[in-house]
Amino acid sequence: MMRIYLDMCCFNRPYDPQDQLKISMETQSKLKIQRLIEEGKLELIGSYTLDYECSNVPVPMRKRSIKEFLYKNMSGYVGIERDKEISIIAKRIMDTNIKQQDAYHVASAIYAGCSFFITTDIRLLKYKTAEIRLVNPIDFITEMEV
């Protein structure tokens, strides 16, 4: 089964103003991905980096909703005890001018053997590697439905 990793931008997308078509389409695609996870058609991987970012979500209802979805639906988890291994991968990613937090997310996904890293972060989507595919939710759903 395909393993995927969604970053916090992706989890927060449904809470963004939906007046732009791209944002609305990303939201609908992200919600479809959630349904596929809940149906057991995709494996969701979480990480200590995702936990940290989730703990900084300023709106309590959003934070609770995201945490509940994660903990109910994660198939795997990259914990803090893997920080040494994750740091080595993240350093290599940061060397390409990717921000530290983003690099740790991508490194966790690579470490966990994910096929896709799903994000709405346009700058992060420019990072390319043979180890994992970085895509936005729309492109992921488009590929899945072909």
N, C-alpha and C positions, 0 to 999 in steps of 0.2 A: 504494500500500500504506500502511496505517496506521502512523504513527510513534508510539511510546510511550516514556515515561521512567519508570523505577522508581527510587525513592529508596532510601537505605541501610536505612531501617526495613523496607521491603519485602524487600530482599535478606536481611536478618537474620531475618525472620519464621520460616522453617523451623527455626531454631536456638533459638527460644523454647520454654519448657515448653508442651506441647500439651494440658494438662488442661482448658483453657477451650474451649468449643465455638467461640466466635468466632475465637480464635487458630488452632485447628485448621482451620476453614473458610478463613481467610485464607491459611494455609499451602498447603492443597490448591489454592486458586485461584491463588496465586503460582506453584506448580509447573506448573499447566496453562498459565499465561502463558509460562513458560519453554519448555514444549514447543512452543507456537505460534510462539515466536521461533525455536527450533531448526528447526522445519519450514518456516521462511521465510514464515509467514503474517502476521507482525508485524515491524516494524523497530524495533530497540532503539537508543536514543540514549544515549550516555555523555557524561561531562563531566569537566573538571578538578576540579570540586567533588566529584563522586562518587569520583574517584581519591583526593582528600584524605581524605574520610571513610573510604574503604576502608582507607587506610594506617593509620588509627587503630583498626581492629578489633583487639581485644586477643588473640583466639585465632588463632594462626597457620594452623590448618587451615581455619577459616572464611574468613579473609582470602584465602588461596590459592584456595579454591573460588570465592568471589565474583569475584575478579580473573580467574580462568581463564574463567568463564562470560562475563563482560563482554567480554574481549578476543577470545574466540572468536566471539561473536555480535553485537557492535555493528555497526550499519549506518552509524552516523554518530557524530561526536565533536565536542563543543564544547571547544576547547582554550583554554589560558591566554592565547593571543594575542587572544582575543575578550573579555578581561576588561573592557575599557572599555565595550563594548556591553552586556555582561551586567550590569555595575555600574549602568548607567542604568536598566535594567529592574528589577533587584533593589531599587534605592532606592525605586522606586514601590511595590513589593510590601511592603517594610519599613515604609513609611508607613502601612500598614494593621495594624501590630503583629505582623507575621510575623517570626520570628527570622531573623537574617542568613543562617545556613547554609541554612535552608529556602528563603529568598528566592532565593538563588543557584541552588539546584536548580531551582526553578520558572522562574526567568529563563532558565536554560540550555535547559529544555524548550521554552519559548515561542520563544526565539531559533532553535532547531532546527526549528521548525514541527511540533512534536508535537501530536497530537490529544488525548492523554490523559497525565496525570501520575498515576502510581499510587503510593499510599502507605498505610501503616497508621496514620499519625499523626493521631489524632482532631482535635487542635487545628488542624493544617494543612488538614484537609479542610473546615474552615469557610470558608477563603478562596475567594472566588468571583470569576471574571473571564470575560469573553467570549473571551479569547485562548486558553484551554485548559480542559479539564475535569479537575478533581481528583476522583479516585474511589479507593475502596479496592479491593483485588483481587477481592473477592466481587462487588461491583457491576459491575466491568469484565467479569468472566466472564459474569455474568447477562445483561448487555447484548449481549455477543458471541454468546450462544447463542439469542437471540430470533430 
